[in-house]
Amino acid sequence: MTADRHGHPMSETSADALAHYEQAVEDLLFFRPAVVDSTQSVLADSPRSTMGQVLAAYLAVLGTEEKDATEAQRVFAAFRRGLDEESLTARERMHLAAATAWLDGDVHRAGGLLGDLTVAYPRDALALFAGHQHDFLTGDATRLRDRVGGALGAWPEDDPHRGPLLGMYAFGLEETGYYERAEEVGLAAVERHPHDVWGIHGVVHTYEMRGRFHDGIRFLDARTDDWSAGSLLTVHNWWHYALYTLELGDTARVLDIYDSALHHERSAGAAMELLDAAALLWRLHLAGDVHSARWDLLADAWENREDGPYYAFNDAHAVMAYVGAGRIAQAERLVHDRQEWLATARPGLSNRAMTADIGLPVCRALIAYGREEYGRAVDLLMPLRLRLHEFGGSHAQRDAVQRTLIEACLHCGRTDLARTLLSERIQLRPVCPYNWSAQARLEERLGDPARAALARERAAAQAAR
């Protein structure tokens, strides 16, 4: 029996397949598209390799692509039929259970099993990566941090994969509010591997959350060749760049990024990429910028996917696209389809609760906003605003929904609530042009032009500095 470089035995895996597996794990850690080919190379050489099959299963679910997951579930079930699981190692059996749970839709159980794996085998890089992405997709910030933090002590300083683990840890630190520590750890990851796009991503988040938009642009500009093309995270990191430029008021640059990097005629139509495109256009929509042609193309892309009820976070962004394109009926049809699905969905599906508790109310609020029923949008979003993490994503991603709540409050004249929400935001992020521009609009509604002017000046000063 072969063993990986950390000494974990690999059943039914030849020496050549093991080499392909090691390459695939490295490709995965660094978000290289080649991970698809290197994984297939494992299975081409050793089709009964348990860890090769597990790796392929994780790849199928991590992209939140329903069709990929459905096909992977079929293939994985066929692999398990006739498998003598007693002949496998304990680690392989734990992976089998985690991958099966995820493919069956019990994502939270999969995350727990991956956590048990990491306790028992802290140097299992695949378990750490899959678990980290699980925590991101389910919005579990504490586990996003501590899953990796709890394993790092077992990794030697000179291990070549300690770097990408630091990048993961940086993101977890950022999502739990440890911004300075997150920046420090993320920069250490990037120093080890300049092309570590997840490490870059972790640092970028720290600048976003602290309002250091100019620093974020300088950071990305200084290493453009390391992140701006050729990775599975390219579009998402461009999205972060666009968020910086949006805060600084450079709408022309935002649209240039959108057209060249986020969504265009050559875009693959992957859910993760369409999600970023919708989130960016929605922020412009909230600011009153109309981009009908872009919305139409994006709504077409979402419709062409013909997604079923697989990941509620994606559904909300599809609805953003439909509402932005003025296709309210299409957005309502998606909501109706999900509501019907809930009536028959089995209780063990993680997406069932994510859809019922968060996804559908958010979708309805977005539709209400599009219909200019701002009071209804507020009523739908207020009970959710402290629970939005339950349907996944990061603080930065979910902020599109939080801003929708604020804009709806301003539109419908709920000034007391708007004042409270903006005060919360300003105390947490005093450097944020959006917060101060929204405060200026609130002061105007309250009839205090002097305070509105001061807020506008502060917004402008922060954008210019």
Sequence and secondary structure as in RCSB ss.txt:
>XXXX:A:sequence
MTADRHGHPMSETSADALAHYEQAVEDLLFFRPAVVDSTQSVLADSPRSTMGQVLAAYLAVLGTEEKDATEAQRV
FAAFRRGLDEESLTARERMHLAAATAWLDGDVHRAGGLLGDLTVAYPRDALALFAGHQHDFLTGDATRLRDRVGG
ALGAWPEDDPHRGPLLGMYAFGLEETGYYERAEEVGLAAVERHPHDVWGIHGVVHTYEMRGRFHDGIRFLDARTD
DWSAGSLLTVHNWWHYALYTLELGDTARVLDIYDSALHHERSAGAAMELLDAAALLWRLHLAGDVHSARWDLLAD
AWENREDGPYYAFNDAHAVMAYVGAGRIAQAERLVHDRQEWLATARPGLSNRAMTADIGLPVCRALIAYGREEYG
RAVDLLMPLRLRLHEFGGSHAQRDAVQRTLIEACLHCGRTDLARTLLSERIQLRPVCPYNWSAQARLEERLGDPA
RAALARERAAAQAAR
>XXXX:A:secstr
 EE TTS EETT  HHHHHHHHHHHHHHHTT TTHHHHHHHHHHH TT HHHHHHHHHHHHHTT HHHHHHHHHH
HHHHHTT  GGGS HHHHHHHHHHHHHHTT HHHHHHHHHHHHHH TT HHHHHHHHHHHHHTT HHHHHHHHHH
HHTTS TT TTHHHHHHHHHHHHHHTT HHHHHHHHHHHHHH TT HHHHHHHHHHHHHTT HHHHHHHHHTTHH
HHSSSSTTHHHHHHHHHHHHHHTT HHHHHHHIIIIISSTT    HHHHHHHHHHHHHHHHTT   HHHHHHHHH
HHHHH   SS HHHHHHHHHHHHHTT HHHHHHHHHHHHHHHHH  TT HHHHIIIIIIHHHHHHHHHHHTT HH
HHHHHHGGGTTTGGGG   HHHHHHHHHHHHHHHHHHT HHHHHHHHHHHHHH SS HHHHHHHHHHHHHTT HH
HHHHHHHHHHHHHH 
